[in-house]
Amino acid sequence: MPRPAGRMGRPPSTSREQILEAARAILDRDGSEKLTIRRLAAELGVGATTLYHHVRDKDDLLVQLLEHYAGQLPRPGLPDDPRERIVAAAILMHDALAARPELAEVLTADDFLGESALWMVEEIVGGARGCGCSPERAVELYRNVWYYTLGEILVRARAGRRAGEDRPRYRDQVFAALDGARFPNLAAVGDRWPELAARDTYRAGLRAFVDGLLAQESR
């Protein structure tokens, strides 16, 4: 007797690694706004309920992606000098997130990295303590460095995406109609603004920022 038509046997399943790989592919291709549980399920050819065995919701999925990525990062040795250790750890954090800015956006809702990247936070806080900061001030230093780092990454990533779009930029419109009498300093560099704004000044700015924060401890 022939079997009835329709799907038979166990429904398809998928692993956490397959889920994260498919989610990463959607992020790379279409950005975080297009990453949904429903779309991810369709990409994998499974039902959405199958994914809920591995992730609670989109936020949990993004956190797992970030944690997976952080767990693969190398952990190089850092300088013994506490100030240099702060700078080196911050640069490592910056470069890792700059390589995956779509994951950096996940962190705008919090000010903390996942467990796999906590060693960078530990090094920055520990470096601040080694420079004479109290525990409270060390946390403040970390948070200030974190905001500076995350902000630089997100601004550059969004500016880069906008530059790839074929439409006028608001900045260009402003400088094109700039009144030199009212804004003489801006007018003096207006035609060079895109070039100057594109320069990578993160490391120099970070060192100056850290020096300024630590200088407050000696007052």
C-alpha positions in Angstrom: 0.0 0.0 0.0 1.6 3.4 -1.0 2.5 5.9 1.7 0.3 9.0 2.0 1.7 12.1 0.4 3.4 14.7 2.6 6.5 15.0 4.8 7.2 11.9 6.8 9.6 11.3 9.7 11.3 13.8 11.9 11.4 17.5 10.9 14.7 18.9 9.8 17.0 20.1 12.6 20.1 22.3 12.6 23.0 23.0 14.9 24.0 26.2 16.7 27.0 26.5 14.5 24.8 26.3 11.3 22.5 28.9 12.8 25.3 31.3 13.6 26.9 30.9 10.2 23.6 31.5 8.4 22.9 34.6 10.6 26.4 35.9 9.9 25.8 35.5 6.1 22.6 37.5 6.3 24.4 40.2 8.4 27.2 40.5 5.9 24.8 40.6 2.9 21.9 42.6 4.1 22.7 44.2 7.5 21.2 43.7 11.0 17.8 45.2 10.1 17.1 42.3 7.7 18.1 39.6 10.1 15.0 38.1 11.6 14.2 34.7 13.1 11.7 34.1 10.3 14.2 35.0 7.6 16.9 33.0 9.2 14.6 29.9 9.4 13.8 30.3 5.7 17.5 30.5 4.9 18.2 27.3 6.8 15.1 25.5 5.4 13.6 24.9 8.9 10.6 26.1 10.8 11.0 29.1 13.2 10.2 26.9 16.1 13.3 24.8 15.4 15.5 27.9 16.0 13.8 28.7 19.3 15.5 25.6 20.7 18.8 27.5 20.3 17.9 31.2 20.5 15.3 33.1 22.5 14.9 36.0 20.1 16.8 38.2 17.7 18.6 40.0 20.6 19.8 36.7 21.9 20.9 35.6 18.4 23.0 38.8 18.0 24.6 38.3 21.4 25.5 34.7 20.6 27.0 35.9 17.3 29.1 38.5 19.1 30.2 35.9 21.7 31.1 33.4 19.0 33.1 36.0 17.2 34.9 37.2 20.3 35.8 33.7 21.3 37.8 33.3 18.0 39.9 36.4 18.6 43.6 36.0 19.3 44.8 37.1 22.7 48.3 38.6 22.2 50.6 39.7 25.0 50.1 43.2 26.3 52.7 45.7 27.6 53.7 45.7 31.2 53.4 49.5 31.5 49.8 50.0 32.8 49.1 53.1 30.6 50.4 51.3 27.5 48.3 48.3 28.5 45.1 50.4 28.5 45.9 51.7 25.0 46.9 48.3 23.6 43.7 46.6 24.9 41.5 49.4 23.6 43.1 49.2 20.2 42.5 45.4 20.1 38.9 46.0 21.1 38.5 48.7 18.4 40.1 46.7 15.6 38.0 43.6 16.4 34.8 45.5 16.3 35.7 47.7 13.4 36.1 44.4 11.4 32.5 43.6 12.2 30.6 46.9 12.7 27.2 45.2 12.4 28.0 43.4 15.6 29.3 46.6 17.2 25.8 48.0 16.8 24.4 45.3 19.1 26.5 46.8 21.9 24.9 50.2 21.8 22.2 48.9 24.1 24.7 48.1 26.7 28.3 49.1 27.7 29.7 45.6 28.2 31.3 43.0 26.0 30.4 39.3 26.2 32.3 36.9 28.4 34.7 35.8 25.7 35.9 39.4 25.4 35.9 40.3 29.1 39.7 40.0 29.2 40.0 43.2 27.3 37.8 45.0 29.8 39.8 43.4 32.6 43.1 44.7 31.1 41.8 48.3 30.7 40.4 48.4 34.2 43.5 46.7 35.6 45.7 49.2 33.7 43.8 52.1 35.2 44.2 50.6 38.7 47.9 50.2 38.0 48.0 53.9 37.1 46.6 54.8 40.6 42.9 54.9 39.8 40.4 53.8 42.5 38.1 51.0 41.4 35.3 53.5 40.7 37.6 55.8 38.6 38.9 52.7 36.8 35.4 51.8 35.7 34.8 55.4 34.6 38.0 55.4 32.5 36.9 52.2 30.9 33.4 53.5 30.1 34.8 56.7 28.6 37.3 54.7 26.4 34.5 52.4 25.5 32.1 55.2 24.4 34.9 56.9 22.4 35.8 53.6 20.7 32.3 52.4 19.9 31.3 55.8 18.7 34.2 56.0 16.3 33.4 52.6 14.8 29.7 53.3 14.3 30.2 56.7 12.8 32.8 55.5 10.3 30.7 52.4 9.4 27.6 54.4 8.8 29.5 57.1 6.9 31.1 54.3 4.7 27.7 52.9 3.9 26.3 56.3 3.1 29.3 57.1 0.8 28.5 54.0 -1.2 25.0 55.2 -1.9 24.4 57.3 -5.0 22.6 60.3 -3.4 23.7 63.8 -2.2 25.2 64.0 1.2 23.8 66.6 3.6 27.3 67.6 4.6 28.2 68.6 1.0 25.0 70.6 0.8 25.9 72.5 3.9 29.4 73.3 2.8 28.3 74.3 -0.7 26.1 77.1 0.8 28.3 78.0 3.7 28.5 81.7 4.6 32.2 82.5 5.0 31.4 85.7 7.0 29.5 83.7 9.7 31.7 80.6 9.7 35.2 81.7 8.6 37.0 78.8 10.2 34.8 76.2 8.6 34.9 78.0 5.2 38.7 77.9 5.4 38.7 74.1 5.3 35.3 73.5 3.7 36.7 72.0 0.5 39.1 69.8 2.4 36.6 68.6 5.0 35.9 65.1 3.4 39.6 64.4 3.2 40.3 65.6 6.8 37.3 63.8 8.2 38.4 60.5 6.5 41.7 60.4 8.3 42.2 57.6 10.8 43.0 59.5 14.0 41.7 56.8 16.5 45.1 55.8 17.9 46.4 59.4 18.4 43.0 60.4 19.8 42.9 57.4 22.1 46.4 58.2 23.6 45.5 61.8 24.2 42.2 60.8 25.7 43.7 58.2 28.1 46.5 60.7 29.1 43.8 63.3 29.9 41.8 60.9 32.0 44.8 59.7 33.9 46.1 63.2 34.4 42.9 63.9 36.5 44.2 61.3 39.0 47.3 63.4 39.8 45.4 66.6 40.6 
